[in-house]
Amino acid sequence: MNVKKADLAGPGIGDYAEIERILPDDYVSLLSPKETQLALYAAKDYIEENLCRKLNLMRVTVPLIVDEESGVNDYLDRDGSRTPIQFHISNDHDKNPIDAQVVQAATKWKRVALKQFGLKTGEGLITDMRAIRKDYFLDHDHSVYVDQWDWELAISKDQRNLQFLKQIVEKIWKVLKGAENHVQSLYPNLKIDNYPDLPEELTFLHAEDILARYPHMPRKQRETAIVKEHKAVFIYGIGWTLEDGFPHEMRAADYDDWVTETVSQDGRPMHGLNGDILIWNPVTRRRHELTSMGIRVNAETLKRQLEITNQMDFLNMPYHQAVLNHDIPLSIGGGIGQSRTFMSLLKKAHLGEVSATVWPKILKDMCARKNIHVIE
């Protein structure tokens, strides 16, 4: 059980000896550095254009820093293990200062922005979000520097259900699959038997069902086992405590709804209106997360989740007050990892091949030995 508990908080592998085993020894990039840049921007343009079209989204600007007192920064989990970078702006000789934070994600800001930009039910926004997550362990697919397509769509009360969530997930999957076809039409050598393409369809599975199938495995091992079989899955119901006494993964209490009761196809009670798209990475031969998303909390579920996580003091913050007072729209939203997606589409072994950021010397040396050329 201790292994399972340790697996809940924070992403990443957490051990460079294990990364040494995961990174392939016979790796050869299918694209040159120049081709990689051209291909990833072709994929980026395709995905942004088609997400806007499929989900009725408009592109908007997004903050890199926010006021600490606003409560809109994303704390990513509920145990306080990943905190934002914070700094003091002494403005006007400290007579009108601001305590600011670098965003970890724009999850809550986007929902406020729906109102700010006057978006109605069925209308949404998408951002080219950049963030810093200083408490990540740096491995092959986790970086301090984060780039995401953060999107949010205003919805009605009647759309706060599992069926609607699945419909949105399927639309996103078609865009990602279409992007793969698009870049392969430009660079045919990306189509290779050793690294199979993404499947046409996603498999939808509740976290409880995956636990029942692999009861003795910690979470990341369960995810790797299930995507090895199905190649692409949407795991939903992430955050609610499962049969073994642990949630599938720790989730913050103030954005995704993980307490709403749902019903499985065979009639069993389940919980949660959120989830992740994970795929099988044939290069590293393990799980690979592309996106996390969900129907957002309403006033009732926000209070319930904050009570469960002993964070009721959050209710005093402006964002949380806006949810309680119905001042911002009901919504669904998520973040699609840009560099993670490019890794998958371009059949890369390491995030550093498609993203320019900092890496520790131990990891850069490891990549160099394995013919993996990270961007300096």
Backbone torsions as a table, in degrees:
resi	resn	phi	psi	omega
1	MET	NA	-32.7	179.1
2	ASN	-62.6	-35.6	178.0
3	VAL	-64.2	-43.5	178.4
4	LYS	-61.9	-44.4	-178.0
5	LYS	-62.2	-42.5	179.9
6	ALA	-65.0	-24.9	-177.2
7	ASP	-78.6	-11.2	-173.6
8	LEU	-79.6	-38.0	-169.6
9	ALA	-95.2	117.6	173.9
10	GLY	82.5	148.8	-179.9
11	PRO	-91.0	-175.1	174.2
12	GLY	91.9	166.0	-177.2
13	ILE	-80.4	-45.7	174.1
14	GLY	89.9	7.6	-176.4
15	ASP	-154.6	119.3	-176.8
16	TYR	-72.0	-22.5	173.9
17	ALA	-65.8	-38.1	177.9
18	GLU	-70.9	-36.9	177.1
19	ILE	-62.4	-38.1	176.8
20	GLU	-56.8	-37.1	179.3
21	ARG	-75.6	-33.1	-175.0
22	ILE	-77.0	-42.0	-179.1
23	LEU	-66.7	131.4	-174.1
24	PRO	-67.5	148.4	178.0
25	ASP	-88.7	-19.3	-175.3
26	ASP	-112.0	31.7	-172.5
27	TYR	-75.8	135.8	170.9
28	VAL	-136.3	120.3	179.1
29	SER	-63.0	138.3	179.6
30	LEU	-78.9	-14.2	180.0
31	LEU	-129.0	147.6	173.4
32	SER	-71.4	166.2	176.7
33	PRO	-55.9	-40.7	178.9
34	LYS	-65.8	-47.3	178.6
35	GLU	-61.5	-36.3	179.1
36	THR	-59.2	-46.1	179.7
37	GLN	-64.6	-42.8	179.6
38	LEU	-64.3	-41.6	-177.9
39	ALA	-69.0	-40.7	-177.0
40	LEU	-69.2	-32.2	177.3
41	TYR	-76.7	-27.6	171.8
42	ALA	-65.4	-41.9	177.1
43	ALA	-66.3	-41.2	-179.3
44	LYS	-60.7	-47.6	179.8
45	ASP	-62.1	-42.4	-179.5
46	TYR	-62.7	-47.2	-175.8
47	ILE	-65.5	-46.1	-179.1
48	GLU	-61.7	-46.3	-178.8
49	GLU	-62.1	-42.5	-174.9
50	ASN	-81.4	-28.3	171.6
51	LEU	-63.8	-42.0	177.9
52	CYS	-60.9	-41.2	-176.8
53	ARG	-73.0	-44.5	-176.3
54	LYS	-70.5	-35.7	-174.0
55	LEU	-108.5	1.9	-178.9
56	ASN	60.4	57.5	-178.3
57	LEU	-110.0	151.9	172.2
58	MET	-116.9	146.6	178.2
59	ARG	-76.7	134.5	177.5
60	VAL	-136.5	160.2	174.5
61	THR	-73.5	159.5	-175.2
62	VAL	-142.3	143.4	-177.7
63	PRO	-76.6	149.7	169.5
64	LEU	-92.7	-28.7	178.2
65	ILE	-128.6	150.6	178.8
66	VAL	-135.9	159.7	176.3
67	ASP	-72.4	129.7	-178.4
68	GLU	-56.5	-38.0	-174.5
69	GLU	-71.1	-13.9	-177.7
70	SER	-70.6	-28.9	-177.5
71	GLY	75.6	10.7	-175.8
72	VAL	-91.0	-6.6	178.7
73	ASN	-69.7	154.1	-176.8
74	ASP	-96.5	123.5	178.3
75	TYR	-94.6	0.7	167.5
76	LEU	70.5	-34.1	-179.6
77	ASP	-145.8	-166.0	-177.6
78	ARG	-119.5	3.7	-175.6
79	ASP	-104.3	2.8	176.9
80	GLY	74.4	15.4	-175.8
81	SER	-81.3	-16.0	-178.2
82	ARG	-126.8	102.2	-174.9
83	THR	-106.6	151.2	-178.6
84	PRO	-78.0	158.7	170.6
85	ILE	-70.2	130.4	-176.6
86	GLN	-125.1	144.0	178.5
87	PHE	-151.2	157.8	-176.7
88	HIS	-101.4	129.9	174.9
89	ILE	-103.3	111.1	-171.1
90	SER	-77.6	-4.3	176.8
91	ASN	2.4	127.8	174.8
92	ASP	58.7	47.3	178.9
93	HIS	54.9	36.9	177.4
94	ASP	68.5	15.6	174.5
95	LYS	-83.3	-26.8	177.9
96	ASN	-134.6	63.3	-173.7
97	PRO	-79.9	167.7	174.6
98	ILE	-135.8	133.2	169.0
99	ASP	-96.9	112.9	-172.3
100	ALA	-111.5	159.3	176.1
101	GLN	-131.8	142.9	170.0
102	VAL	-76.0	132.6	-176.2
103	VAL	-65.2	145.3	170.4
104	GLN	-97.6	-24.7	170.7
105	ALA	-169.8	163.0	-177.6
106	ALA	-100.2	25.2	-171.7
107	THR	-52.7	-54.5	-176.7
108	LYS	-80.9	-33.3	178.6
109	TRP	-57.9	-39.1	-176.9
110	LYS	-61.7	-37.6	-177.9
111	ARG	-68.4	-39.6	174.4
112	VAL	-64.0	-37.7	-178.3
113	ALA	-65.5	-28.3	176.3
114	LEU	-55.5	-43.6	178.1
115	LYS	-72.4	-41.7	-176.9
116	GLN	-59.1	-36.6	-178.5
117	PHE	-96.1	6.5	174.7
118	GLY	68.9	34.9	-177.4
119	LEU	-87.5	136.0	-176.6
120	LYS	-100.9	174.9	177.9
121	THR	-53.5	130.6	-178.3
122	GLY	90.7	-4.2	176.5
123	GLU	-112.3	149.9	-177.9
124	GLY	-151.5	-176.0	-177.4
125	LEU	-136.8	159.4	175.5
126	ILE	-138.4	141.8	-177.9
127	THR	-125.1	153.0	173.0
128	ASP	-97.6	78.7	-166.8
129	MET	-83.1	138.0	172.1
130	ARG	-122.9	139.4	-177.0
131	ALA	-148.3	167.3	175.3
132	ILE	-123.3	127.7	176.1
133	ARG	-123.5	90.4	-169.3
134	LYS	-71.5	-17.3	-174.8
135	ASP	-97.6	9.0	174.8
136	TYR	-72.0	144.9	165.4
137	PHE	-81.2	131.2	-172.4
138	LEU	-89.8	112.9	179.1
139	ASP	-127.9	-144.5	-175.7
140	HIS	-82.5	-19.6	-179.5
141	ASP	-137.6	22.9	172.7
142	HIS	-132.7	131.2	-176.9
143	SER	-133.0	154.8	172.1
144	VAL	-64.2	-35.5	179.2
145	TYR	-89.1	125.9	-175.6
146	VAL	-120.3	131.3	173.6
147	ASP	-123.9	128.7	-176.3
148	GLN	-140.1	152.4	160.4
149	TRP	-88.8	99.0	176.3
150	ASP	-89.9	123.8	-175.4
151	TRP	-131.2	156.2	180.0
152	GLU	-151.0	137.7	-176.8
153	LEU	-129.0	126.9	177.2
154	ALA	-72.4	135.3	-176.5
155	ILE	-131.8	169.6	177.1
156	SER	-93.7	167.6	177.8
157	LYS	-59.4	-37.7	-177.8
158	ASP	-69.4	-16.7	-179.2
159	GLN	-91.4	1.3	177.8
160	ARG	-82.0	71.7	-178.5
161	ASN	-151.0	165.7	-175.1
162	LEU	-66.1	-36.5	-179.9
163	GLN	-61.4	-43.7	179.4
164	PHE	-66.3	-41.3	176.7
165	LEU	-55.3	-46.4	-178.7
166	LYS	-64.9	-37.3	178.4
167	GLN	-61.4	-42.1	178.9
168	ILE	-67.0	-42.1	179.1
169	VAL	-59.6	-43.0	-179.3
170	GLU	-64.6	-35.8	176.8
171	LYS	-64.7	-42.6	179.0
172	ILE	-64.0	-41.3	-179.8
173	TRP	-62.0	-40.3	179.0
174	LYS	-63.1	-35.1	176.9
175	VAL	-66.8	-44.3	-179.5
176	LEU	-65.9	-40.7	177.4
177	LYS	-66.1	-39.1	177.2
178	GLY	-63.4	-36.5	177.6
179	ALA	-64.4	-38.5	176.9
180	GLU	-61.6	-46.2	178.6
181	ASN	-61.6	-37.6	-177.8
182	HIS	-65.0	-49.7	-177.3
183	VAL	-69.5	-29.9	177.0
184	GLN	-71.4	-27.2	174.5
185	SER	-69.2	-28.4	178.0
186	LEU	-85.7	-32.8	-177.6
187	TYR	-133.1	82.1	-174.1
188	PRO	-59.8	-23.1	-179.0
189	ASN	-70.6	-6.5	173.5
190	LEU	-73.2	-16.4	178.3
191	LYS	-89.7	108.1	-172.5
192	ILE	-143.9	138.6	-175.9
193	ASP	-62.3	-34.2	-178.2
194	ASN	-65.1	-27.8	-179.0
195	TYR	-122.9	84.3	-175.0
196	PRO	-59.1	153.5	179.0
197	ASP	-72.0	167.6	173.6
198	LEU	-64.1	146.2	176.7
199	PRO	-69.4	159.4	179.7
200	GLU	-68.3	-34.1	-174.7
201	GLU	-121.9	149.2	172.9
202	LEU	-86.7	150.0	169.1
203	THR	-100.9	128.1	180.0
204	PHE	-97.8	125.2	-179.2
205	LEU	-139.8	137.2	174.6
206	HIS	-79.5	146.6	179.9
207	ALA	-56.4	-33.1	179.3
208	GLU	-64.4	-38.9	179.8
209	ASP	-68.9	-34.6	177.9
210	ILE	-69.9	-38.9	175.1
211	LEU	-61.3	-43.2	-179.7
212	ALA	-61.9	-32.3	-179.2
213	ARG	-77.3	-36.0	-178.4
214	TYR	-127.9	66.7	-170.8
215	PRO	-65.4	-23.3	-174.6
216	HIS	-101.5	0.5	-179.7
217	MET	-93.6	141.6	168.7
218	PRO	-68.1	169.0	-168.0
219	ARG	-57.5	-50.6	-176.2
220	LYS	-63.3	-35.4	176.9
221	GLN	-67.4	-38.8	176.5
222	ARG	-61.3	-43.7	-178.8
223	GLU	-64.5	-42.8	178.8
224	THR	-63.2	-40.7	-179.5
225	ALA	-63.9	-41.8	-175.6
226	ILE	-74.3	-36.4	179.3
227	VAL	-77.4	-23.8	173.9
228	LYS	-62.6	-35.0	-179.8
229	GLU	-81.3	-48.3	-172.4
230	HIS	-98.0	-13.2	176.2
231	LYS	73.7	-35.2	176.5
232	ALA	-151.8	123.7	-176.7
233	VAL	-135.1	152.8	166.3
234	PHE	-110.9	110.0	178.4
235	ILE	-91.9	118.1	-177.7
236	TYR	-115.5	164.6	-176.5
237	GLY	80.8	45.4	-176.0
238	ILE	-100.1	116.1	179.5
239	GLY	133.7	-35.5	178.2
240	TRP	-73.3	146.0	179.1
241	THR	-69.3	127.5	-176.1
242	LEU	-92.0	-174.5	-174.2
243	GLU	-60.4	-29.6	-177.6
244	ASP	-84.7	2.2	178.3
245	GLY	93.7	0.1	179.4
246	PHE	-124.1	149.3	167.8
247	PRO	-71.1	158.5	176.0
248	HIS	-57.3	-38.8	176.3
249	GLU	-158.3	149.8	176.5
250	MET	-67.3	131.2	175.5
251	ARG	-129.7	141.3	178.1
252	ALA	-56.5	153.9	-173.6
253	ALA	-91.4	-5.9	-168.7
254	ASP	-119.2	16.1	169.2
255	TYR	-131.2	-71.6	178.9
256	ASP	-71.2	147.3	177.3
257	ASP	-91.3	109.6	178.0
258	TRP	-116.4	11.6	178.7
259	VAL	-108.2	-20.8	-177.1
260	THR	-59.0	132.3	-178.1
261	GLU	-76.3	136.1	174.5
262	THR	-125.8	178.4	-179.8
263	VAL	-129.0	131.3	178.3
264	SER	-70.3	169.0	-178.7
265	GLN	-61.3	-28.1	179.5
266	ASP	-99.3	15.8	170.2
267	GLY	92.3	6.0	-179.4
268	ARG	-82.9	144.6	176.6
269	PRO	-71.1	133.0	176.9
270	MET	-130.5	179.1	178.6
271	HIS	-141.3	148.7	169.1
272	GLY	110.9	132.1	177.3
273	LEU	-118.8	44.3	-178.8
274	ASN	-146.8	173.7	177.6
275	GLY	173.1	-179.2	-178.3
276	ASP	-127.0	143.4	166.9
277	ILE	-92.3	120.0	175.5
278	LEU	-121.6	145.0	178.6
279	ILE	-127.9	164.8	172.6
280	TRP	-83.4	125.1	176.4
281	ASN	-94.3	107.2	-176.7
282	PRO	-71.5	-14.2	179.0
283	VAL	-80.0	-48.4	179.5
284	THR	-94.3	-11.1	178.0
285	ARG	57.6	50.6	175.0
286	ARG	-158.6	-178.6	179.4
287	ARG	-58.8	150.5	178.1
288	HIS	-147.6	111.9	-176.8
289	GLU	-86.1	131.5	178.4
290	LEU	-103.3	-39.2	-174.5
291	THR	-154.6	147.7	171.0
292	SER	-120.5	138.1	-174.9
293	MET	-158.6	170.0	176.7
294	GLY	176.5	163.8	168.9
295	ILE	-73.1	133.6	-172.2
296	ARG	-81.1	160.1	-179.9
297	VAL	-63.2	146.0	166.0
298	ASN	-101.5	-174.1	-176.2
299	ALA	-59.2	-42.1	-176.7
300	GLU	-67.5	-49.0	-175.9
301	THR	-74.2	-28.1	174.3
302	LEU	-60.6	-49.4	-179.2
303	LYS	-62.5	-40.3	-178.7
304	ARG	-66.0	-42.4	-178.4
305	GLN	-70.6	-37.4	176.8
306	LEU	-67.4	-33.0	176.4
307	GLU	-67.1	-43.0	179.4
308	ILE	-61.0	-38.4	-175.2
309	THR	-94.8	6.2	179.0
310	ASN	57.6	46.6	-179.2
311	GLN	-128.1	35.4	-176.1
312	MET	-62.5	-20.0	177.9
313	ASP	-64.5	-21.0	178.2
314	PHE	-61.3	-24.7	-175.2
315	LEU	-63.2	-14.5	179.2
316	ASN	-82.2	-11.6	-176.5
317	MET	-78.6	152.1	-176.7
318	PRO	-56.4	-42.4	-179.8
319	TYR	-61.1	-46.8	-176.6
320	HIS	-68.1	-34.7	174.7
321	GLN	-63.8	-37.5	179.2
322	ALA	-64.0	-38.1	176.8
323	VAL	-67.2	-46.2	-178.2
324	LEU	-61.3	-37.4	-175.1
325	ASN	-94.1	8.9	177.9
326	HIS	58.1	36.5	-179.0
327	ASP	-88.2	-13.4	177.3
328	ILE	-124.5	154.3	-173.3
329	PRO	-66.1	152.5	162.7
330	LEU	-63.8	146.8	-174.9
331	SER	-156.6	168.7	169.5
332	ILE	-129.5	144.4	-178.7
333	GLY	-166.4	175.4	180.0
334	GLY	-173.0	179.4	176.3
335	GLY	-128.5	125.0	177.8
336	ILE	-103.0	118.4	-178.4
337	GLY	-65.8	119.2	-177.7
338	GLN	-69.3	-55.6	-178.1
339	SER	-64.5	-35.3	175.8
340	ARG	-61.2	-42.4	179.6
341	THR	-65.9	-42.7	178.8
342	PHE	-63.1	-37.9	175.3
343	MET	-54.4	-46.4	-177.8
344	SER	-68.2	-50.1	-174.6
345	LEU	-65.3	-32.9	-175.5
346	LEU	-100.6	7.0	174.9
347	LYS	58.1	52.0	-177.7
348	LYS	-99.5	156.3	-178.9
349	ALA	-94.1	-22.2	-172.6
350	HIS	-143.9	142.9	179.9
351	LEU	-58.9	-31.9	-178.7
352	GLY	-65.6	-13.0	176.8
353	GLU	-76.8	-18.2	-177.9
354	VAL	-125.2	1.7	-175.0
355	SER	-141.7	130.7	-179.9
356	ALA	-94.3	113.9	-178.5
357	THR	-159.0	-164.8	-179.6
358	VAL	-101.2	143.8	176.8
359	TRP	-136.7	148.9	177.8
360	PRO	-70.4	153.3	-177.5
361	LYS	-57.6	-38.5	-178.7
362	ILE	-58.8	-36.8	-178.7
363	LEU	-79.0	-39.1	177.9
364	LYS	-63.7	-41.0	178.2
365	ASP	-64.8	-39.9	178.2
366	MET	-61.2	-45.6	179.3
367	CYS	-62.6	-41.9	-179.8
368	ALA	-60.8	-40.6	178.9
369	ARG	-64.5	-27.8	-175.0
370	LYS	-101.8	15.2	177.1
371	ASN	64.3	30.7	176.8
372	ILE	-106.7	114.9	-172.9
373	HIS	-99.6	102.2	178.9
374	VAL	-83.3	150.0	179.3
375	ILE	-73.0	127.5	179.2
376	GLU	-91.8	NA	NA
